[in-house]
Amino acid sequence: MTQNCCETSSNIMILACSGGSSVGQLSNQAAVELAQEGFGKMFCLAGIGGQLSGFVQSAKDVPVMVVIDGCSVGCGRAILKQANVQLTHYLVLTDEGIEKNKNFNLEQADIDRVKEAVKRTVNGNPPVDSWPTETGCACGSGR
Amino acid sequence: MEIKVLGPGCSKCKQTETIVREAVAESGVAANVEKVTDVMKIAGYGVFGTPAVIIDGEVKCVGKIPKKEEVLSWIKK
């Protein structure tokens, strides 16, 4: 889970609700693929929900995060609120027109759609101003 | 007081350790400062990045160099 601070990939924190429905699992699979493609790094929403200080403080200190909730119940957002973590970027898959059901046979087309929506959400909305300016790798390599 | 500075050894991790040690010396608080460089051990603390500072088991900052004033406020509580 811990990144090497001198790695070259993005410091965007990706938190997926990973819930027990099609859209929950879509959020998870999209997060996995985005991390594999270097868009950001997956992090444990469960650790934040468990109020473990390493996870909560990491979420508070990261400059850019995106929370992917499958549906409007908004479990991911609620977990961050409980932990007093400020949300920077947020996406609800059912708001993107994706149906919530119990079909766990995910379609690659839907996964790709979610990935594009995540990228659009992050790239189209700069993070709020209150985040620290000295962030991310912090290894002194200039990245 | 037990203070751990997590970081594999890059310049900002070293800077963080220096700041923490300076703050401890300045405060006069009895504290043991340990630098943790083993990536697997760092992973066990659940942090997203480094440097990170842990005081008595509580993670205080992640992925950035803390200011000395911040460290002082953490250790004086």
Backbone of each chain as ProteinMPNN parsed JSONL, in Angstrom:
{"seq_chain_A": "MTQNCCETSSNIMILACSGGSSVGQLSNQAAVELAQEGFGKMFCLAGIGGQLSGFVQSAKDVPVMVVIDGCSVGCGRAILKQANVQLTHYLVLTDEGIEKNKNFNLEQADIDRVKEAVKRTVNGNPPVDSWPTETGCACGSGR", "coords_chain_A": {"N_chain_A": [[0.814, -1.205, 0.0], [1.898, 1.23, 0.766], [3.465, 3.827, -0.983], [6.57, 4.094, -2.64], [8.379, 6.979, -2.097], [9.822, 7.97, -4.156], [8.85, 7.035, -6.49], [7.634, 7.221, -9.884], [4.997, 7.539, -10.627], [1.619, 8.897, -10.499], [0.347, 10.905, -7.753], [-2.285, 10.881, -7.108], [-4.904, 10.01, -5.044], [-6.961, 7.228, -5.086], [-10.115, 6.274, -4.19], [-12.364, 3.774, -3.863], [-15.766, 2.782, -3.513], [-16.358, 0.139, -3.633], [-18.567, -1.496, -3.281], [-21.352, -3.843, -2.674], [-22.685, -4.299, -5.193], [-23.429, -4.016, -8.72], [-22.484, -1.499, -9.56], [-20.881, -0.813, -7.418], [-18.842, -2.717, -7.602], [-17.944, -2.062, -10.1], [-16.824, 0.423, -9.569], [-14.661, -0.383, -8.083], [-13.185, -2.019, -9.894], [-12.6, -0.205, -11.906], [-10.996, 1.537, -10.463], [-8.858, -0.132, -9.881], [-7.827, -0.569, -12.471], [-7.21, 2.03, -13.273], [-5.188, 2.585, -11.462], [-3.319, 0.674, -12.241], [-2.709, 1.697, -14.7], [-1.352, 3.932, -14.033], [-2.605, 6.296, -13.443], [-3.284, 7.034, -10.883], [-3.174, 6.155, -7.384], [-4.522, 3.393, -5.757], [-6.234, 3.381, -2.649], [-7.06, 2.432, 0.75], [-10.289, 2.528, 1.515], [-11.582, 1.239, 3.542], [-9.736, 1.272, 5.63], [-9.774, 3.942, 6.331], [-12.409, 4.128, 7.117], [-12.233, 2.527, 9.344], [-11.01, 4.183, 11.033], [-8.256, 4.216, 11.329], [-5.19, 5.616, 12.084], [-3.082, 6.052, 10.267], [-4.262, 5.767, 7.768], [-6.35, 7.628, 7.834], [-4.965, 10.056, 8.267], [-3.377, 10.086, 6.003], [-5.298, 10.437, 4.015], [-6.152, 12.964, 4.715], [-3.904, 14.483, 4.194], [-3.217, 14.169, 1.546], [-2.816, 15.672, -1.675], [-4.568, 15.493, -3.888], [-7.485, 13.703, -4.358], [-9.758, 11.159, -5.431], [-12.985, 10.108, -4.945], [-14.898, 7.339, -5.607], [-18.095, 6.58, -5.719], [-20.512, 4.029, -5.984], [-23.272, 4.382, -6.016], [-25.979, 6.639, -5.131], [-26.299, 6.427, -2.423], [-23.916, 6.869, -1.218], [-21.691, 5.895, 0.35], [-18.877, 6.027, 0.407], [-18.363, 8.781, 0.472], [-19.609, 9.363, 2.883], [-17.996, 7.999, 4.681], [-15.626, 9.465, 4.543], [-16.565, 11.873, 5.532], [-17.226, 11.186, 8.16], [-14.678, 10.785, 9.093], [-13.668, 13.263, 9.079], [-12.408, 14.165, 6.765], [-11.538, 16.119, 4.038], [-13.212, 16.23, 0.989], [-11.996, 16.115, -2.314], [-12.417, 15.462, -5.037], [-15.195, 13.95, -6.628], [-17.347, 11.302, -7.52], [-20.324, 9.778, -8.655], [-21.511, 6.781, -9.729], [-24.069, 5.982, -10.643], [-25.139, 8.422, -11.232], [-23.941, 8.879, -13.562], [-25.428, 7.577, -15.311], [-25.264, 4.864, -15.194], [-26.535, 1.699, -14.535], [-27.633, 0.367, -11.419], [-27.383, -2.818, -10.192], [-27.505, -6.361, -9.477], [-25.768, -7.724, -11.031], [-22.754, -9.077, -11.42], [-21.069, -9.584, -13.455], [-18.993, -7.854, -14.986], [-18.866, -5.426, -17.596], [-16.408, -4.597, -19.963], [-16.724, -2.276, -21.382], [-18.274, -0.695, -19.704], [-16.546, -0.402, -17.556], [-14.515, 1.049, -18.777], [-15.921, 3.348, -19.329], [-16.408, 4.327, -16.778], [-13.774, 4.842, -15.981], [-13.091, 6.893, -17.73], [-14.879, 8.811, -16.851], [-13.921, 9.271, -14.289], [-11.412, 10.377, -14.853], [-12.222, 12.67, -16.179], [-13.557, 13.963, -14.123], [-11.502, 14.482, -12.291], [-9.605, 15.89, -13.83], [-11.056, 18.003, -14.779], [-11.756, 19.54, -12.647], [-10.125, 21.47, -10.512], [-8.384, 20.817, -7.419], [-9.558, 21.9, -4.185], [-8.627, 25.096, -2.749], [-7.578, 24.966, -0.215], [-5.877, 22.901, 0.297], [-2.594, 21.695, 1.183], [0.312, 23.171, -0.32], [2.782, 22.065, -0.637], [3.322, 18.999, -1.541], [2.667, 15.487, -2.182], [5.081, 13.526, -3.773], [7.418, 14.443, -2.453], [10.086, 13.866, -2.332], [12.157, 15.34, -3.128], [12.996, 15.205, -5.677], [11.902, 16.771, -7.496], [9.599, 16.037, -8.726]], "CA_chain_A": [[0.0, 0.0, 0.0], [2.723, 2.428, 0.828], [4.224, 4.079, -2.182], [7.908, 4.622, -2.491], [8.217, 8.402, -2.385], [10.561, 8.34, -5.352], [8.229, 6.47, -7.681], [7.337, 8.247, -10.872], [3.592, 7.64, -10.987], [0.83, 9.983, -9.926], [0.009, 10.852, -6.333], [-3.729, 10.978, -6.914], [-5.436, 8.916, -4.233], [-8.228, 6.723, -5.618], [-10.881, 5.547, -3.179], [-13.577, 3.21, -4.46], [-16.668, 2.25, -2.487], [-16.217, -1.326, -3.747], [-19.75, -2.046, -2.64], [-21.924, -5.121, -3.081], [-23.597, -4.201, -6.328], [-22.696, -3.867, -9.986], [-21.758, -0.216, -9.604], [-19.82, -0.873, -6.404], [-17.728, -3.482, -8.159], [-17.411, -1.259, -11.213], [-15.958, 1.446, -8.978], [-13.425, -1.059, -7.681], [-12.408, -2.463, -11.063], [-12.08, 0.998, -12.575], [-9.898, 2.029, -9.632], [-7.727, -1.046, -10.099], [-7.227, -0.345, -13.791], [-6.603, 3.369, -13.268], [-3.919, 2.471, -10.732], [-2.391, -0.075, -13.093], [-2.314, 2.566, -15.812], [-0.541, 5.03, -13.522], [-3.371, 7.535, -13.247], [-3.245, 7.357, -9.453], [-2.915, 4.988, -6.547], [-5.66, 2.965, -4.927], [-6.006, 3.413, -1.215], [-8.072, 1.632, 1.433], [-11.405, 3.23, 2.149], [-11.887, 0.512, 4.789], [-8.822, 1.759, 6.664], [-10.29, 5.252, 6.776], [-13.631, 3.819, 7.864], [-11.825, 1.959, 10.623], [-10.392, 5.273, 11.823], [-6.839, 3.931, 11.566], [-4.626, 6.96, 11.922], [-2.272, 6.143, 9.055], [-5.153, 5.926, 6.621], [-7.083, 8.895, 7.953], [-4.044, 11.176, 8.059], [-2.985, 10.061, 4.591], [-6.38, 11.053, 3.238], [-6.178, 14.398, 5.024], [-2.708, 15.166, 3.702], [-2.973, 13.99, 0.115], [-3.282, 16.873, -2.382], [-5.686, 15.213, -4.804], [-8.104, 12.384, -4.227], [-11.069, 11.008, -6.056], [-13.819, 9.074, -4.338], [-15.859, 6.786, -6.56], [-19.223, 5.874, -5.105], [-21.323, 3.369, -6.987], [-24.633, 4.896, -6.066], [-26.21, 7.875, -4.377], [-26.228, 6.198, -0.974], [-22.738, 7.677, -0.903], [-20.936, 5.335, 1.492], [-17.51, 6.554, 0.404], [-18.401, 10.17, 0.939], [-19.969, 9.342, 4.304], [-16.819, 7.56, 5.443], [-14.706, 10.61, 4.646], [-17.175, 12.867, 6.417], [-17.048, 10.683, 9.537], [-13.263, 10.896, 9.471], [-13.306, 14.683, 8.921], [-11.506, 14.317, 5.626], [-12.135, 16.959, 3.009], [-13.32, 15.608, -0.324], [-11.583, 17.038, -3.383], [-13.104, 15.095, -6.279], [-16.207, 12.976, -6.261], [-18.104, 10.772, -8.646], [-21.324, 8.741, -8.353], [-21.668, 6.1, -11.017], [-25.457, 6.003, -11.126], [-25.356, 9.755, -11.813], [-23.388, 8.821, -14.923], [-26.368, 6.809, -16.116], [-24.975, 3.43, -15.105], [-27.577, 1.058, -13.729], [-27.244, -0.413, -10.247], [-28.081, -4.094, -10.072], [-26.686, -7.393, -8.837], [-24.995, -8.428, -12.049], [-21.331, -8.845, -11.169], [-20.286, -9.839, -14.668], [-18.753, -6.487, -15.442], [-18.533, -5.241, -19.01], [-15.245, -3.715, -20.116], [-17.19, -0.965, -21.862], [-18.702, 0.069, -18.524], [-15.329, -0.063, -16.793], [-13.855, 2.14, -19.508], [-16.767, 4.538, -19.153], [-16.126, 4.83, -15.425], [-12.42, 5.385, -15.976], [-13.133, 8.196, -18.404], [-15.593, 9.74, -15.963], [-12.998, 9.628, -13.196], [-10.402, 11.295, -15.412], [-12.911, 13.935, -16.455], [-13.839, 14.594, -12.822], [-10.255, 14.988, -11.687], [-8.935, 16.87, -14.682], [-11.907, 19.164, -15.034], [-12.03, 20.27, -11.411], [-8.936, 21.548, -9.663], [-8.683, 20.625, -5.999], [-9.837, 23.129, -3.451], [-7.421, 25.864, -2.449], [-7.091, 24.821, 1.145], [-4.917, 21.819, 0.448], [-1.214, 22.189, 1.259], [0.953, 23.307, -1.623], [3.919, 21.16, -0.721], [2.607, 17.745, -1.455], [2.979, 14.427, -3.106], [6.262, 12.695, -3.642], [8.195, 15.018, -1.358], [11.398, 13.229, -2.249], [13.184, 16.284, -3.529], [13.42, 14.961, -7.05], [11.262, 17.757, -8.358], [8.324, 15.546, -9.226]], "C_chain_A": [[0.85, 1.258, 0.0], [3.471, 2.628, -0.476], [5.641, 4.454, -1.792], [7.853, 6.081, -2.901], [8.954, 8.798, -3.638], [10.003, 7.674, -6.606], [7.784, 7.579, -8.607], [5.841, 8.449, -11.098], [2.867, 8.686, -10.149], [0.558, 9.794, -8.435], [-1.478, 11.029, -6.081], [-4.203, 9.752, -6.127], [-6.801, 8.504, -4.788], [-8.905, 5.874, -4.552], [-12.181, 5.076, -3.81], [-14.452, 2.622, -3.359], [-16.623, 0.727, -2.474], [-17.398, -2.074, -3.145], [-20.309, -3.301, -3.291], [-22.974, -5.038, -4.155], [-22.761, -4.04, -7.595], [-21.869, -2.584, -9.983], [-20.652, -0.151, -8.543], [-18.6, -1.596, -6.941], [-17.125, -2.802, -9.386], [-16.449, -0.199, -10.682], [-14.615, 0.823, -8.619], [-12.573, -1.418, -8.891], [-11.827, -1.271, -11.816], [-10.894, 1.556, -11.797], [-8.651, 1.173, -9.82], [-7.033, -0.718, -11.419], [-6.587, 1.038, -13.891], [-5.254, 3.343, -12.539], [-2.887, 1.732, -11.585], [-1.879, 0.767, -14.248], [-1.525, 3.788, -15.348], [-1.282, 6.336, -13.316], [-3.31, 7.991, -11.786], [-2.944, 6.095, -8.677], [-4.147, 4.658, -5.727], [-5.28, 3.036, -3.461], [-7.211, 2.782, -0.544], [-9.128, 2.497, 2.113], [-11.763, 2.564, 3.481], [-10.994, 0.983, 5.929], [-9.254, 3.105, 7.208], [-11.547, 5.031, 7.606], [-13.334, 3.258, 9.242], [-11.131, 2.953, 11.527], [-8.943, 4.955, 12.176], [-6.044, 5.175, 11.182], [-3.77, 7.106, 10.669], [-3.12, 6.407, 7.824], [-5.865, 7.28, 6.661], [-6.148, 10.076, 7.672], [-3.568, 11.234, 6.618], [-4.04, 10.738, 3.729], [-6.461, 12.552, 3.497], [-5.037, 15.141, 4.344], [-2.503, 15.059, 2.194], [-3.527, 15.2, -0.657], [-4.509, 16.63, -3.255], [-6.198, 13.806, -4.556], [-9.369, 12.353, -5.067], [-11.776, 9.845, -5.373], [-14.843, 8.636, -5.378], [-16.913, 6.02, -5.776], [-20.053, 5.245, -6.213], [-22.691, 4.014, -7.133], [-24.796, 6.075, -5.11], [-26.335, 7.667, -2.869], [-24.977, 6.886, -0.424], [-21.929, 7.186, 0.273], [-19.524, 5.914, 1.565], [-17.455, 7.969, 0.943], [-18.706, 10.223, 2.444], [-18.783, 8.933, 5.179], [-15.844, 8.719, 5.61], [-15.265, 11.672, 5.591], [-16.989, 12.458, 7.882], [-15.63, 10.884, 10.032], [-12.768, 12.341, 9.381], [-12.253, 14.897, 7.843], [-12.223, 15.118, 4.548], [-12.077, 16.26, 1.653], [-12.819, 16.597, -1.374], [-12.307, 16.735, -4.697], [-14.018, 13.906, -6.009], [-17.042, 12.572, -7.461], [-19.079, 9.708, -8.147], [-21.703, 8.07, -9.67], [-23.107, 6.091, -11.528], [-25.816, 7.381, -11.696], [-24.812, 9.833, -13.238], [-24.288, 7.993, -15.841], [-26.11, 5.309, -16.106], [-25.951, 2.783, -14.114], [-26.975, 0.273, -12.562], [-28.068, -1.701, -10.219], [-27.145, -5.119, -9.418], [-25.916, -8.24, -9.851], [-23.51, -8.091, -11.87], [-20.441, -9.229, -12.349], [-20.059, -8.498, -15.364], [-18.373, -6.454, -16.921], [-17.364, -4.267, -19.113], [-15.671, -2.321, -20.582], [-17.634, -0.083, -20.691], [-17.504, 0.5, -17.678], [-14.625, 1.117, -17.46], [-14.619, 3.453, -19.347], [-16.509, 5.183, -17.786], [-14.745, 5.48, -15.374], [-12.385, 6.761, -16.627], [-13.819, 9.233, -17.521], [-14.708, 10.194, -14.803], [-11.976, 10.644, -13.695], [-11.013, 12.666, -15.664], [-13.149, 14.692, -15.149], [-12.587, 15.222, -12.229], [-9.661, 16.108, -12.536], [-9.761, 18.131, -14.899], [-12.151, 20.027, -13.817], [-10.775, 20.327, -10.56], [-9.31, 21.358, -8.208], [-8.884, 21.953, -5.3], [-8.547, 23.774, -2.962], [-6.807, 25.545, -1.108], [-6.108, 23.675, 1.35], [-3.515, 22.374, 0.482], [-0.571, 22.223, -0.118], [2.151, 22.389, -1.752], [3.426, 19.748, -0.475], [3.272, 16.664, -2.268], [4.27, 13.721, -2.775], [7.145, 13.15, -2.489], [9.583, 14.408, -1.238], [12.505, 14.147, -2.694], [13.654, 16.097, -4.953], [12.775, 15.931, -8.028], [9.967, 17.285, -8.958], [7.216, 15.932, -8.295]], "O_chain_A": [[0.543, 2.23, -0.691], [4.049, 1.683, -1.012], [5.875, 5.056, -0.743], [7.322, 6.392, -3.967], [8.723, 9.894, -4.149], [10.619, 7.742, -7.67], [7.582, 8.72, -8.19], [5.451, 9.445, -11.708], [3.429, 9.273, -9.224], [0.543, 8.673, -7.927], [-1.887, 11.301, -4.952], [-3.932, 8.611, -6.503], [-7.69, 9.341, -4.941], [-8.345, 4.887, -4.074], [-13.001, 5.886, -4.241], [-13.952, 2.039, -2.397], [-16.826, 0.1, -1.434], [-17.24, -3.152, -2.572], [-19.811, -3.762, -4.318], [-24.04, -5.643, -4.039], [-21.535, -3.941, -7.535], [-20.696, -2.589, -10.359], [-19.619, 0.486, -8.749], [-17.468, -1.149, -6.76], [-15.936, -2.955, -9.669], [-15.395, 0.046, -11.268], [-13.563, 1.427, -8.828], [-11.372, -1.149, -8.909], [-10.698, -1.324, -12.303], [-9.907, 1.994, -12.387], [-7.536, 1.687, -9.906], [-5.809, -0.603, -11.477], [-5.541, 1.197, -14.521], [-4.301, 4.002, -12.956], [-1.722, 2.124, -11.64], [-0.758, 0.577, -14.719], [-1.08, 4.59, -16.17], [-0.668, 7.368, -13.046], [-3.288, 9.188, -11.499], [-2.514, 5.089, -9.242], [-4.739, 5.527, -5.087], [-4.135, 2.778, -3.089], [-8.259, 2.609, -1.168], [-8.88, 3.113, 3.149], [-12.19, 3.229, 4.425], [-11.445, 1.081, 7.07], [-9.117, 3.377, 8.401], [-11.736, 5.651, 8.653], [-14.085, 3.482, 10.191], [-10.716, 2.623, 12.638], [-8.455, 5.386, 13.221], [-6.208, 5.716, 10.089], [-3.739, 8.18, 10.069], [-2.736, 7.18, 6.946], [-5.963, 7.978, 5.651], [-6.502, 10.987, 6.925], [-3.378, 12.32, 6.071], [-3.719, 11.512, 2.827], [-6.8, 13.323, 2.599], [-5.188, 16.301, 3.962], [-1.691, 15.792, 1.63], [-4.602, 15.699, -0.321], [-5.39, 17.485, -3.341], [-5.431, 12.842, -4.547], [-9.964, 13.388, -5.37], [-11.23, 8.749, -5.245], [-15.559, 9.457, -5.952], [-16.647, 4.945, -5.24], [-20.27, 5.857, -7.258], [-23.202, 4.17, -8.243], [-23.873, 6.448, -4.386], [-26.462, 8.635, -2.121], [-24.981, 7.414, 0.688], [-21.52, 7.984, 1.116], [-19.036, 6.249, 2.645], [-16.604, 8.305, 1.767], [-18.13, 11.027, 3.177], [-18.596, 9.459, 6.276], [-15.3, 8.929, 6.695], [-14.524, 12.291, 6.355], [-16.641, 13.281, 8.729], [-15.395, 11.12, 11.217], [-11.584, 12.608, 9.585], [-11.335, 15.703, 7.996], [-13.366, 14.83, 4.195], [-11.03, 15.768, 1.233], [-13.17, 17.777, -1.337], [-12.757, 17.65, -5.387], [-13.67, 12.985, -5.269], [-17.394, 13.397, -8.304], [-18.726, 8.855, -7.333], [-22.161, 8.726, -10.606], [-23.33, 6.183, -12.735], [-26.699, 7.49, -12.547], [-25.169, 10.723, -14.012], [-23.951, 7.741, -16.998], [-26.672, 4.571, -16.916], [-26.151, 3.275, -13.004], [-25.948, -0.391, -12.702], [-29.299, -1.664, -10.223], [-26.106, -4.752, -8.87], [-25.473, -9.346, -9.54], [-23.075, -6.97, -12.136], [-19.214, -9.201, -12.25], [-20.842, -8.078, -16.217], [-17.662, -7.325, -17.423], [-17.336, -3.241, -18.434], [-15.056, -1.318, -20.22], [-17.397, 1.125, -20.688], [-17.459, 1.614, -17.157], [-14.195, 2.058, -16.793], [-14.024, 4.526, -19.244], [-16.408, 6.403, -17.659], [-14.578, 6.549, -14.787], [-11.729, 7.678, -16.133], [-13.394, 10.386, -17.453], [-14.745, 11.354, -14.393], [-11.712, 11.649, -13.034], [-10.392, 13.694, -15.392], [-12.966, 15.908, -15.08], [-12.613, 16.347, -11.732], [-9.262, 17.149, -12.014], [-9.215, 19.2, -15.171], [-12.693, 21.126, -13.932], [-10.401, 19.328, -9.946], [-10.421, 21.696, -7.799], [-8.432, 22.997, -5.771], [-7.524, 23.112, -2.784], [-5.629, 25.825, -0.885], [-5.57, 23.498, 2.442], [-3.251, 23.415, -0.12], [-0.878, 21.397, -0.977], [2.502, 21.976, -2.857], [3.15, 19.357, 0.66], [4.281, 16.878, -2.941], [4.517, 13.361, -1.624], [7.566, 12.346, -1.657], [10.186, 14.432, -0.165], [13.677, 13.775, -2.644], [14.599, 16.752, -5.393], [13.061, 15.916, -9.225], [9.289, 18.055, -9.639], [6.056, 15.607, -8.548]]}, "seq_chain_B": "MEIKVLGPGCSKCKQTETIVREAVAESGVAANVEKVTDVMKIAGYGVFGTPAVIIDGEVKCVGKIPKKEEVLSWIKK", "coords_chain_B": {"N_chain_B": [[8.169, 9.182, 25.28], [7.486, 8.007, 22.025], [8.75, 8.424, 18.887], [8.4, 8.053, 15.447], [9.928, 8.337, 12.323], [8.992, 7.924, 9.127], [10.41, 6.804, 6.155], [12.086, 6.053, 3.119], [14.592, 7.111, 2.661], [15.052, 9.376, 1.128], [15.763, 12.839, 0.245], [13.892, 14.6, 1.393], [12.738, 13.048, 3.325], [14.884, 12.762, 5.027], [15.206, 15.406, 5.77], [12.881, 15.749, 7.218], [13.363, 14.072, 9.397], [15.481, 15.459, 10.563], [14.211, 17.863, 11.31], [12.362, 16.888, 13.16], [14.059, 15.876, 15.143], [15.329, 18.234, 15.929], [13.16, 19.633, 16.959], [12.471, 18.026, 19.127], [14.771, 18.29, 20.719], [14.677, 21.013, 21.218], [12.315, 21.251, 22.655], [12.741, 19.839, 24.955], [11.482, 17.584, 25.712], [11.35, 14.203, 26.746], [12.122, 11.916, 24.459], [12.181, 9.189, 22.205], [13.56, 8.974, 19.088], [13.029, 7.374, 16.112], [14.169, 6.312, 12.955], [12.49, 4.942, 10.316], [13.171, 2.926, 7.697], [12.673, 0.694, 6.232], [10.743, -0.548, 3.695], [8.642, -2.396, 3.836], [8.027, -2.373, 6.524], [7.202, 0.258, 6.732], [4.93, 0.153, 5.173], [3.265, -1.198, 6.856], [2.19, 0.684, 8.496], [0.16, 1.852, 7.158], [0.283, 4.137, 5.567], [-0.026, 6.503, 2.902], [2.04, 7.692, 1.599], [5.434, 8.932, 1.827], [7.579, 11.442, 3.344], [6.566, 10.389, 6.666], [5.251, 11.019, 9.909], [5.075, 9.606, 13.091], [3.706, 9.675, 16.257], [3.803, 8.276, 19.348], [2.295, 6.133, 18.33], [0.334, 7.335, 16.817], [-0.405, 8.566, 13.655], [0.813, 11.522, 12.37], [1.471, 13.193, 10.199], [1.589, 12.943, 6.622], [3.368, 12.395, 3.648], [4.561, 14.88, 3.353], [6.8, 17.496, 4.403], [6.887, 18.283, 7.742], [6.385, 21.399, 9.507], [8.608, 22.817, 11.925], [7.285, 24.006, 14.04], [4.846, 22.717, 13.961], [5.561, 20.115, 14.683], [6.486, 20.605, 17.237], [4.079, 21.343, 18.449], [2.773, 18.912, 18.395], [4.32, 17.299, 20.074], [4.225, 18.534, 22.477], [1.73, 18.246, 23.451]], "CA_chain_B": [[7.47, 9.388, 24.014], [8.104, 7.291, 20.903], [8.511, 9.103, 17.607], [8.961, 7.355, 14.292], [9.922, 9.052, 11.048], [8.958, 6.915, 8.068], [10.908, 7.26, 4.86], [13.132, 5.164, 2.627], [15.929, 7.715, 2.663], [15.202, 10.49, 0.189], [16.213, 14.071, 0.909], [12.84, 15.197, 2.228], [12.594, 12.188, 4.503], [15.991, 13.121, 5.929], [14.87, 16.73, 6.304], [11.849, 15.538, 8.236], [14.019, 13.528, 10.589], [16.25, 16.553, 11.168], [13.263, 18.784, 11.953], [11.807, 16.214, 14.343], [15.106, 15.823, 16.181], [15.51, 19.605, 16.414], [11.993, 19.976, 17.785], [12.596, 17.278, 20.391], [15.842, 18.923, 21.5], [14.198, 22.336, 21.614], [11.214, 21.139, 23.619], [13.198, 19.217, 26.192], [10.666, 16.391, 25.994], [12.086, 12.945, 26.635], [11.534, 11.174, 23.342], [13.053, 8.341, 21.393], [13.249, 9.173, 17.669], [13.504, 6.259, 15.291], [13.935, 6.443, 11.517], [12.085, 3.649, 9.742], [13.464, 2.986, 6.26], [12.233, -0.55, 5.588], [9.477, -0.278, 2.984], [7.589, -3.286, 4.326], [7.605, -1.856, 7.832], [6.46, 1.498, 6.471], [3.611, -0.249, 4.667], [2.467, -1.651, 7.992], [1.542, 1.819, 9.167], [-0.997, 2.271, 6.377], [0.416, 5.5, 5.034], [-0.111, 6.596, 1.438], [3.321, 8.144, 1.082], [6.424, 9.341, 2.823], [7.804, 11.1, 4.74], [5.449, 10.41, 7.602], [5.685, 11.113, 11.308], [4.171, 8.924, 14.02], [4.035, 9.959, 17.662], [3.1, 7.353, 20.242], [1.371, 5.297, 17.577], [-0.637, 8.099, 16.025], [0.199, 9.19, 12.479], [0.574, 12.965, 12.444], [1.496, 13.79, 8.859], [1.936, 11.99, 5.563], [3.676, 12.901, 2.312], [5.054, 16.255, 3.34], [7.72, 17.828, 5.493], [6.187, 19.138, 8.707], [7.11, 22.545, 10.056], [9.069, 22.533, 13.285], [6.223, 24.431, 14.963], [3.845, 21.643, 14.001], [6.114, 19.008, 15.48], [6.477, 21.051, 18.631], [2.71, 21.28, 18.968], [2.416, 17.504, 18.576], [5.026, 16.647, 21.191], [3.937, 19.223, 23.74], [0.376, 17.922, 23.907]], "C_chain_B": [[8.243, 8.684, 22.882], [7.742, 7.989, 19.592], [9.176, 8.303, 16.498], [8.853, 8.259, 13.069], [10.022, 7.998, 9.954], [9.469, 7.504, 6.759], [12.068, 6.404, 4.412], [14.509, 5.813, 2.522], [16.136, 8.841, 1.668], [15.473, 11.782, 0.967], [15.13, 14.661, 1.822], [12.526, 14.332, 3.453], [13.67, 12.532, 5.522], [15.742, 14.481, 6.559], [13.853, 16.613, 7.427], [12.457, 15.022, 9.529], [14.783, 14.635, 11.321], [15.332, 17.501, 11.938], [12.695, 18.17, 13.233], [12.835, 16.202, 15.474], [15.354, 17.218, 16.763], [14.37, 20.001, 17.358], [12.056, 19.279, 19.143], [13.634, 17.947, 21.288], [15.376, 20.268, 22.06], [13.154, 22.254, 22.73], [11.664, 20.603, 24.969], [12.398, 17.986, 26.583], [11.533, 15.14, 25.838], [11.427, 12.092, 25.554], [12.596, 10.355, 22.635], [12.633, 8.496, 19.935], [13.877, 8.048, 16.861], [13.191, 6.527, 13.826], [13.619, 5.053, 10.971], [12.261, 3.727, 8.233], [12.975, 1.753, 5.504], [10.833, -0.367, 4.991], [8.341, -1.162, 3.496], [7.087, -2.84, 5.702], [6.785, -0.582, 7.652], [5.034, 1.157, 6.028], [2.679, -0.665, 5.801], [1.767, -0.536, 8.745], [0.381, 2.398, 8.352], [-0.912, 3.671, 5.817], [0.488, 5.471, 3.509], [1.235, 6.986, 0.833], [4.261, 8.479, 2.215], [6.964, 10.714, 2.437], [6.515, 11.097, 5.558], [6.011, 10.418, 9.022], [4.618, 10.474, 12.193], [4.62, 9.232, 15.446], [3.147, 9.104, 18.557], [1.97, 6.612, 19.513], [0.361, 6.021, 16.728], [0.073, 8.802, 14.871], [-0.192, 10.668, 12.436], [0.634, 13.656, 11.089], [2.037, 12.775, 7.862], [2.252, 12.739, 4.273], [4.167, 14.326, 2.246], [5.994, 16.473, 4.523], [6.97, 18.712, 6.483], [7.044, 20.338, 9.106], [7.516, 22.203, 11.491], [7.996, 22.915, 14.311], [5.142, 23.361, 15.082], [4.332, 20.501, 14.887], [6.111, 19.376, 16.951], [5.07, 20.957, 19.234], [2.271, 19.84, 19.217], [3.065, 16.938, 19.836], [4.762, 17.329, 22.524], [2.553, 18.903, 24.273], [0.401, 16.851, 24.988]], "O_chain_B": [[9.469, 8.757, 22.8], [6.568, 8.12, 19.246], [10.344, 7.928, 16.59], [7.811, 8.866, 12.819], [11.011, 7.271, 9.865], [9.018, 8.561, 6.317], [12.939, 6.059, 5.211], [15.499, 5.112, 2.311], [17.273, 9.223, 1.392], [15.416, 11.802, 2.196], [15.435, 15.163, 2.904], [12.099, 14.842, 4.489], [13.41, 12.588, 6.724], [16.03, 14.69, 7.737], [13.954, 17.29, 8.451], [12.11, 15.478, 10.618], [14.732, 14.729, 12.547], [15.631, 17.894, 13.065], [12.564, 18.844, 14.255], [12.505, 16.487, 16.625], [15.567, 17.356, 17.968], [14.587, 20.615, 18.403], [11.734, 19.87, 20.173], [13.397, 18.145, 22.48], [15.643, 20.61, 23.212], [13.126, 23.091, 23.632], [11.046, 20.88, 25.997], [12.606, 17.413, 27.652], [12.342, 15.039, 24.916], [10.308, 11.609, 25.726], [13.745, 10.772, 22.49], [11.495, 8.192, 19.577], [15.083, 7.808, 16.918], [12.076, 6.925, 13.49], [14.392, 4.112, 11.148], [11.58, 4.505, 7.564], [12.875, 1.771, 4.277], [9.873, -0.069, 5.702], [7.197, -0.713, 3.577], [5.896, -2.917, 6.004], [5.788, -0.376, 8.344], [4.067, 1.79, 6.453], [1.462, -0.503, 5.714], [0.858, -0.784, 9.538], [-0.298, 3.321, 8.801], [-1.936, 4.322, 5.613], [1.003, 4.523, 2.915], [1.528, 6.648, -0.313], [3.934, 8.333, 3.393], [6.814, 11.113, 1.282], [5.518, 11.717, 5.188], [7.093, 9.896, 9.29], [3.427, 10.758, 12.065], [5.791, 9.063, 15.785], [1.92, 9.196, 18.526], [0.853, 6.489, 20.017], [-0.396, 5.389, 15.991], [1.034, 9.541, 15.082], [-1.373, 11.013, 12.462], [-0.096, 14.621, 10.863], [2.82, 11.887, 8.199], [1.494, 13.615, 3.855], [4.183, 14.921, 1.168], [5.976, 15.729, 5.503], [6.47, 19.773, 6.111], [8.273, 20.288, 9.047], [6.861, 21.414, 12.172], [7.821, 22.234, 15.321], [4.594, 23.13, 16.16], [3.594, 19.994, 15.732], [5.775, 18.557, 17.807], [4.901, 20.544, 20.382], [1.495, 19.571, 20.134], [2.434, 16.187, 20.579], [5.044, 16.764, 23.581], [2.228, 19.244, 25.41], [-0.652, 16.455, 25.489]]}, "name": "protein", "num_of_chains": 2, "seq": "MTQNCCETSSNIMILACSGGSSVGQLSNQAAVELAQEGFGKMFCLAGIGGQLSGFVQSAKDVPVMVVIDGCSVGCGRAILKQANVQLTHYLVLTDEGIEKNKNFNLEQADIDRVKEAVKRTVNGNPPVDSWPTETGCACGSGRMEIKVLGPGCSKCKQTETIVREAVAESGVAANVEKVTDVMKIAGYGVFGTPAVIIDGEVKCVGKIPKKEEVLSWIKK"}
